[in-house]
Amino acid sequence: MKQSQHFWKSSLKQGTSLLMLTVFALVVGFGAPVVSLAAEEESSQSNEAALGFGSGLLTIVYLPLKTAYAVLGGVVGVFTYGLTGGNLETAKGVWEPSVYGTYVITPDHLKGNEPVRFYGPSPYEEETYLTERVN
């Protein structure tokens, strides 16, 4: 019985490794033509598919990190609000950079048409950021 369990565990481990290697090869293989052709206005369906696939994979890694940062920033902002005697401006100074920003990587981010903002806008660039979001 133990031999069959060992066989399945090793097979699963090899299958997972093979899947990860295949995904990596696809991202690298499709990513090279995409990067070299990103400046072109016209793009093929395969390049668009590769950009969509790559942005999806990057979002899988990026989204949990950004969400954790936002949640921690929210908690720290609440403590800041309490410790400063209810100073909302100081708490906003913690909340805005942590909560605002990019949560999902899109093909436009990979093309360089749109910036990836892990941190939200500073008060100095708030107007520019809001007009970018509206357009």
Summary of the structure (lengths in Angstrom):
residues: 135
radius of gyration: 21.3
end to end distance: 62.6
largest distance: 66.2
contacts: 323
relative contact order: 0.09
helix: 77%
strand: 0%
